[in-house]
Amino acid sequence: MKNRFQDLTTLDLYKNRKQVKWLVIAVSIIIGGGSIFYTNVLVEELRERERRQIELLSSALEYAATNVENLTFINQEIIQQNYSIPIIMVDAAGEPIEFRNIPFKAKATSTDSVKTLEMELVEMQAEYEPILLQEADILVYYRNSELLTNLKYYPYVQLAVILLFGVLAYTLFNQSKISEQNRVWAGLTKETAHQLGTPIASLMAWIDYLRNSPVWEENKEIITEMDKDVVKLRMVTERFSSIGSKPVIQPGNLYYSLEETVNYLRPRISTKVDLTINSDTRDLEAMMNKPLFEWVVENICKNAVDAMKGKGSITIDVIQDSEKFVIIDITDTGKGMDKKMYKKVFNPGFSTRQRGWGLGLTLAKRIIEGYHGGKIFVKHSEVGVGTTFRIVLHCSAEGASQFITEGILEY
């Protein structure tokens, strides 16, 4: 019971991973905002402390102007102890007469030093109001120390580093998870193919026995259909064996492949479902792996039958879009879906049926986009009207291989 609860919890987290992602982002924003707020408090305290230091310095200078006997003490213990706050003192005419902690360039000429001093003075005038020494008729200009300036930008740099690390960690974790899922998919499908091999071989032997038995004439139609199902099982086994290994993608007649799939499905679905194929030509070729492509079409059609509850029509339109691509639109008259569900239907585990595993469309996307270098998506859907799935395949081997190697699709 405990293990089942844990599985359900994990499944819920997986299905609600978008909400979890936004929750993580919200928590990160709160942490980042708190860091910025606290740093700003420290910056304000340091700024206030520096302002008081400048006021103390100004008071010392003003006092020194009227008390010459204490000038040496004030100069050594107060004025000269300012190692961080840049200041410039100007006379009544606005000419600099004294300065401290101004970052001059190394080996600067007197002209360069004057320009640097003028630029610093302009910045100080824009940053803070000067302090007036009334007795000496001197203005003291100052700006934030380098420590205060760096501290002000520190939280943003910190957040940028954390964000970069988070994106890198998420990317690596996501790729690792995808690789692990791919290995699980490959192992599961190959083991399934292996397990199916023995009973299929046995069924083939029994069908051969029935063909040579006295019951053949009376049950010819039944045995023929049984043989078709066994052939289909063999094809399914081949499909499972292809997952996890590089399938052979080669030119194939698209219309005949679709026709074979439809002819197999017709006697095995509801008689109230009308299955039709529309194409301008029967000689249209596309790059595909025939068993895997037919599996995709079969999955979409079966989902359509479920969406229509066994009553309606499925139309497969084949379109030559250009010399590069061919389009297959599969349209049903089922219950449809909201636009926000367009991408979710391809997620593993997503299913509208109580007993559905939600793997059919996930495999379809993997087969079309991962193996064929094509594209599969919901072109259009309307609630209560129906849904159209679009498959895009390449017409040439160059286009398919380019997508698989470079990860691009020019459509």
N, C-alpha and C positions, 0 to 999 in steps of 0.2 A: 504493500500500500504506500509506503514511504517512497519507494523508487518511482512508483507511478505518479505521485504528487510532484516529485522532482522533475520528471519528464514533462508534465504539464506546465510547470513553472518555466522550464527552459523553452518550451514551445511558445508560451505566451510572450516571453522576452524576445524571441526571434520574430514572432509575428508583429510585435509592437516595437521593433527596433528603431523605427523612425521617431517614435515618441521618446524612446530612451536616448537617441542621439540628441534630440532637442533638449532633453533634461540635462545631459552632460554639458551641452553648450551653455545652457542657462546657469548651471553651477559654475562653469568656468568664467562666465561674465561676472557673476557675483564675486568670485574670488579675485578676479582681475580688478573689478571696481573697488573692492575693499583695499587691495594693495595700493591702487592709485590714490584713494582717499587718505589712507594712513600716511603715504609718502608726502602728499600735499600738506598734511598737518605738520609733518616734520619740516617741510620746506618753509611753511609760514613761520614756524617757531625760529628757524635759523635766520630767515629774512629779518624778523623782528630783532633778533640778537645782533645782527650786523648793523641794523639801523641804529640801535642803541650804542654800538661801538663807534659809529660815525659821529653821533651826537656827543659822545664822550670825547672823541678826538677833537671835534670842533670846540667844545668847551675848554679843552686843554689848550688849544691854540689861542683861543680868545683870552684865556687867563695868562698865557705866556706873554701875550702882547702888552699886558699891564704890570706883569711881575717878572722883571728881567732876572732877578736873583734866583728864581726857580726854573729858569728856562732850560738849563742843562738836564735837570731831573725829569722835567716834562718831556723833553725831546727824546731822552733815552728810554724812559719807562712807559711812555704812552704812545708817542708818535711813531718811534722807530719799531715798536712791537707789532705794528700792523703788517703782517706778512701775506695777507690773502685778499683784502678788500681793495680793489683799484680805486684811487681817488685822484682828483685833479683840483688844485686851488687856483682860482683866477682872480685878478685884481679888478678894480672898478671899470677898467677899459676892456675887460674880457680876455686879457692875455694870461696864459698859464705862467704861474710863478713857482709852483711846486707840484710834484706828483709822486705817487707811490704805486708799485705793483702794476705798472703798465707793460704789457708784453711786446717789447721791441724785438724786431728781427735781429738775428745774429749778423754782425758785421754791417749793420745798417749805417748809412751816411747820416749826417745831420739833417739833410733835407728829408730823407725817409723818416727819420724820427719825428720831425715836425708834423709830417703828414699823418703818421700813426697817432700822434697826440691829438691832432685835430679830429680825426675819425672817432677816437675814443671819447672825446669831449661831446661830440654830436650824439653818440649813443647814450652817454650818461644824462645829457639834457633831456632826451626822450624817455628815459627810464624813471628817474626820480627828480623831485624838486630839490634844488640845492639848499644847503644850510648856510645862512648868512652870519658872518662874523662881524657884528656891528662896529666894534671898537677898531678893527683893522680894515673895515670895508672890503672884506674878502668873501668870495663865494666858494663853497666846497661842494664839488660834484663827485658822485660815486655811482657805482653799479654793483650788481651781485658778484660775489666771488665765484671762481671757477668751480669750487666745491658745491656751492648752492645751485649753480646752473646745471652741473652734471647730475645732481640729485633730483632735480626737477624732471629730467628726461629719463632717469633710471628706470622707473616702473614701466614705461612704454617699451624700452629696450628689453626689459625682463620679460614682459608679456610677449613680445615678438619672438624671443628665443624659445619661450615655453610653447607658443603656438607652432613654431617651426618644428620643434621636437615632437609635439603632439601629432602634427600632420605626418611627419616621417614615421613615427611609431604606429599610427593608425594604418598607414599605407603598407608597412611591412607586415603588420598583424593581419590585415585584410588579405594580402597576397598569400600569406602563410595559410590562412583559413581556406582560401579558395583552392590552393594546392592540395590541402588535406581533404577537402570535399571531393576534388577531382579524383584523388587516389581511392577514396571510399566508393565513388560512383564506379570507377573502373573495376575495382575488386568485386563489388556487388554484382555488376552486370556479367563479368566473366564467370563468376561462380554460378550465377543463374543459368548461363548458357551451358556450363558444364553439367549441372544437375538435370537440365532438360534433355541432354543428349541421349541418355539411356532409355527413358520412356518413349521418346520419339522413334528411336531405332526399333523398339519393340512394337510400336503401333504400325510402323511401315511393314514389319514382318507379318503382322496379323492381317493387314489389308491385302498383301500378296497372297496369303493363305485363302482369304475369302474370295479373291478373284478366281482362284483355281478350285473352289469348292462348289458343290451343287446349288448353294443358295445364291450364286452370282446372278443368274438370270432374273430371279424374283426380286432381288434387292440391289440391282445395278445402280439405280439412281442414288440410293442411300450411301452405298459404298463409294461411289464417285465423289459425293460431297464430303464424306469422311476423308477421302484421299486429299481433297483440296485443303481441308483443315490441317491435315498432317503436313502438307507442303507449306502451309502458312506458318505452322509451328517451327518448321525448319528455318523459314525466313526470319522469324522472330529470334530464333537462336543465333542466326548470323548477325542480326542487328545488335544483339547484346554483346556478341563477340567483338563487334566493330568499335563499341564504346571503349575508350581508353587507349586505343591504338589508332594509328593514322590510316583513315579509310582511303580507298582509291576513288578519286574524283575524276570523271571522264565524261566526254560528250555522250548524251543520251537523248532519245526521243521523248520529249516532255509529254506530249499528248498521249502516247501509248502507255506511258507510265501511269498517268492519271487515270486513263481508261481501265487499266488492270485493277487499280485500287478501287475504283467505283464499282466495277463488276463484282469484285470480291465482297464489297460492303453491302450491296443491294439485297441479296437474300438473307443477310444477317442482321439487318436493322428493320425497324417498323415499316410495314407496307404503306403506311400513311405519310412516309417521308419521300419526297421527290428529289432525286439526285441527278443533276444535269451538268454537262461540260460544254462551255462555249469557247470556240477558238476559230480564228480566221483560217488557220492551216493546221494540218496534221503532221507537217514536216518540220516542226519547230524543235530545235535542239538547245540543250542547256547543260552546263557543267554540273554533274551531280553523281552521288552514289545512290544508285537506284533503290536498294533495300531501305536505306536510311531515309531518303526523301519520301518514299511511299509510307513509311512509318509516320512521318510528320503529318502528311495529308490525312492519313487514317485517324490519327489522334485528334486533329482539328475537327474532322467530320463527326467523330464519335461524341466529342464535346458539344458539337452543334445539335446532334440528335437529343442529347440530354437536356440542353437548353430549351429545345422545342417540345420537350416531354413526348417525343415520339410522333409528332404531327407537325408538318410544315414542309419547307423546301430548302435545299442546299444547292447553290449555284457556284460552279467553279469557272471563272473567267480567265482565260490565258491571253496575255497581251504582249506583243513584241514592242517594248518601250523604245529601244534603240538598238544599235549594233552591239552594244555592250551588255544590255540587261534584258531579261524577260521577267514579266510580272505574273503572279498567280494570285487572284483575289478569290477567297472562299467566303461566300455570304450565306448567312442563315436567317431564318425568320423567327429566331428565338426571343428570349426575354430581354436581351441586350444588357448594357451595363453603363454606369456613370463614367465620365471621362477620367476621374481620378483612379479608376480601376484599370486603366489601359496597361500600365506597367506592372501592376501588382499580379496580374494573372500569370505572369511568367516567373514569379517567385516560387522557390521550392516550398511545398507544403500548403500553397494557396489552393483551396478547392471550395466550391459551393455545395458539393455533395457531402452528406454525412459520412459516407464510407470512402470518399475519394482521398487519395494520397497526395494529390496536387503535384504530380511529377510529369504529367504528359506534356504540358506546354513548356515546362522547364527543359525537358529533353529536346523538345522541338526547337527551342531557341539555341540550345547548345549545338544541335546538329546543323541547323541552317547557318548560324553565324560563326560557330567555331570550326566546323568541318568544311562547309561549302563556301565560306567567305561571303555569304549573302546577308540578307536582312529579313527579319520577321517582326511584325508589329500589328497592333490593332489600328486599321486605317480609319474605321468609323463604327460607332455603335450608338444606338438610341434605345432607351428603355421602352420595352413593349413592342419594338419594331424589329430589331435584329442587330447582328454584328458582322463586320467584314474584317477578316484577317488578310493581310497582304504579305506575300513572300516574294522576295527579289533574288533572282539567281543570275550568275554571270553566263554570258554566251560563249566566252572563250577561256582557255586555260590561263592565259596571261593575266586576265582580270582577277580571277579567283586566287591565283598564287600571290598576286600583288597585295590583295587584301589580307591574306593570311600572314604574310611576312611583315607587312608594314602596318596593318591594323586600320586600313582606310577603306571607305566605300563611297565612290563618287556618285551618289544618288540623292 
